[in-house]
């Protein structure tokens, strides 16, 4: 088993000009490497809404999943981004049920959407960070206002229809 690195969700960006959402996960320790993962618009919207503290009138998909886990006696304890194969990332949702840990395979975007809602830690396998992480040493920290501008632009680009289905 490889070492797990504690990470934090840096945010969601929309890559220009392709308008594809990118989830940015940053290593917490001194290396501060960044792991960018392309995700779908629905998952980006879900994560962004949770980060902004918006609580919908009715549960969205990730809220529903968290409710189901809780109603069945489980608790999300952490998520781990584990590997990448042919440009596809994999993650695990670790759920404690009756004192036993259950591990469920998931897309990283879904796992992180649950982690944000459950307020649990996010980890990345060190082998994956070594393979796909981007060094941010010597790179100026992202301006907070720039992040807010990107987030506002993203929120303004979504429609209620994005959450139907």
Secondary structure, 3 states (H helix, E strand, C coil): CCCEEEEEEEEEEEECCCCEEEEEEEECCCCCCEEEEECCHHHHHHHHHHHCCCCCCCCCHHHHHHHHHHHCCEEEEEEEEEEEECCEEEEEEEEEECCEEEEEEECHHHHHHHHHHHCCEEEEEHHHHHHHCECCCCCCCCCHHHHHHHHHHHHHHCCHHHHCC
